[in-house]
Amino acid sequence: MEKEKGLEPFIDNDSEILIVGTFPSGISICSEQYYANTSHNSFWKLIYKIYEDKDIVPNNYPKRKEVLKKNKIALCDVYSWAARLGNSDSKIDKKNIEYHKLDELLGNHPNIKKIIFNGQEAAKVFKKEFPNITTLTYIAESTSGNRMIYFKEKLANWQDLLSL
């Protein structure tokens, strides 16, 4: 199992909210786009419903990033490199990983007021590896293919956390 490079953080000096995932899917890595597997991940659908009041998400990554930037949202994952079989977080080889330097990232972007974890696993890894970071943190329902949580409930959860 070979280690793959994840995505670079999407952040700028105006960012106030950092959404932290675990590691991008293979489709996201190949396309160099966060949450590119729209058939198994509702992230962009949630963002467009919350911020643009639209059900249709353009298949245009620069436009998607503009919506995040306009709303002062940054994206990053806890792992910068990882080896895994398939796309599931549970298949990540914990002995063959590297972490993003999230402490440095936050130090360089002092406007970040809160961190929202995209699922339990990202929160667990973050809290273990970066125990000294004191930024407010919240755990959102994972936007990936969890069929047990329906879109309406995910939408309410994400709306609540993004509006805090």
C-alpha positions in Angstrom: 0.0 0.0 0.0 1.6 3.2 -1.2 1.2 6.6 0.6 -0.7 9.2 -1.3 -0.4 13.0 -1.0 -3.6 14.7 0.0 -4.7 18.2 -0.9 -3.1 21.5 0.1 -5.2 23.6 2.6 -7.7 26.0 1.0 -7.3 29.1 3.2 -6.7 32.8 3.0 -6.1 35.6 5.5 -9.9 36.4 5.7 -10.9 32.9 6.7 -12.8 32.6 9.9 -14.1 29.0 9.9 -11.8 26.0 9.2 -13.6 22.8 8.1 -11.3 19.9 8.8 -11.8 16.5 7.2 -9.7 13.3 7.6 -8.2 12.6 4.1 -9.6 13.2 0.6 -11.1 10.4 -1.5 -9.1 9.1 -4.4 -11.4 11.0 -6.8 -10.6 14.2 -4.9 -6.9 13.6 -5.0 -6.9 12.8 -8.7 -9.0 15.9 -9.5 -7.2 18.1 -6.9 -10.6 19.2 -5.6 -12.0 18.9 -2.1 -15.1 16.8 -1.9 -15.0 16.0 -5.6 -17.0 12.7 -5.3 -20.4 14.4 -5.3 -22.2 11.1 -5.7 -20.9 9.9 -2.3 -20.4 13.2 -0.5 -23.0 15.9 0.2 -20.5 18.7 1.2 -21.0 21.0 -1.8 -24.8 20.4 -1.8 -24.9 21.4 1.8 -22.8 24.5 1.2 -24.9 25.6 -1.7 -28.1 25.1 0.1 -26.9 27.0 3.2 -25.1 29.9 1.5 -26.7 30.2 -2.0 -30.1 28.8 -1.2 -29.7 26.6 -4.3 -30.2 22.9 -4.8 -28.0 22.8 -7.9 -24.2 22.9 -7.4 -22.2 24.0 -10.4 -19.6 21.6 -11.7 -17.0 24.3 -11.5 -14.5 24.1 -8.7 -13.3 27.7 -8.9 -17.0 28.8 -8.5 -17.4 26.5 -5.5 -14.3 27.9 -3.9 -15.6 31.4 -4.4 -18.6 30.6 -2.3 -16.3 29.4 0.5 -14.1 32.4 0.2 -17.1 34.8 0.2 -18.3 33.1 3.4 -14.8 33.1 5.0 -14.5 29.3 5.0 -11.3 27.4 4.8 -10.7 23.6 4.2 -8.0 21.3 5.3 -7.6 17.6 6.3 -5.8 16.3 9.3 -3.6 14.0 7.2 -1.3 15.5 4.5 -0.2 12.0 3.4 -1.7 8.6 4.0 -1.8 5.0 2.8 -5.2 3.3 2.7 -7.2 0.6 0.9 -10.2 2.3 -0.7 -11.7 5.6 0.4 -12.9 4.8 4.0 -11.2 6.6 6.9 -11.3 3.2 8.7 -8.9 1.8 6.0 -6.2 4.4 6.6 -2.9 2.7 7.7 -2.2 4.6 11.0 1.5 3.6 10.7 1.8 5.2 7.3 0.6 8.8 7.7 1.8 12.3 7.9 -0.2 15.2 9.4 -0.8 18.7 8.1 0.9 21.2 10.4 -2.4 22.5 11.7 -0.9 24.3 14.6 1.3 26.3 12.2 -1.6 26.8 9.8 -3.7 28.3 12.6 -0.8 30.4 13.9 -0.5 31.9 10.4 -4.2 32.6 10.1 -5.3 34.2 13.4 -8.7 35.1 12.1 -9.9 31.5 12.3 -12.5 31.6 15.1 -13.8 28.1 15.0 -13.0 24.7 13.6 -15.7 22.3 12.3 -14.8 18.7 11.9 -16.4 16.9 9.1 -17.1 13.8 11.1 -16.0 12.0 14.2 -12.7 10.6 12.9 -11.3 14.0 11.9 -12.1 15.3 15.4 -10.6 12.3 17.2 -7.3 12.5 15.2 -7.1 16.3 15.6 -7.6 16.2 19.4 -5.0 13.5 19.8 -2.4 15.1 17.6 -3.0 18.8 18.4 -4.1 18.9 22.1 -2.7 22.4 22.6 -4.9 24.1 20.0 -7.6 26.1 21.9 -9.7 27.3 19.0 -13.4 26.5 19.4 -14.2 23.2 17.9 -17.4 21.5 16.8 -18.1 18.1 15.3 -20.5 18.0 12.3 -22.2 15.0 10.8 -19.9 13.6 8.1 -20.8 14.7 4.6 -19.6 11.4 3.2 -21.9 8.5 2.3 -23.5 7.9 5.6 -27.0 6.8 4.6 -28.2 6.7 8.2 -28.2 10.5 8.4 -30.5 11.9 5.8 -29.7 15.1 3.9 -32.3 17.1 5.8 -30.8 16.3 9.2 -27.3 16.9 7.9 -28.4 20.3 6.5 -29.8 21.3 9.9 -26.7 20.1 11.7 -24.3 22.0 9.3 -26.5 25.1 9.3 -26.4 25.2 13.1 -22.7 24.8 13.3 -21.9 27.3 10.6 -24.1 30.0 12.1 -22.6 29.8 15.7 
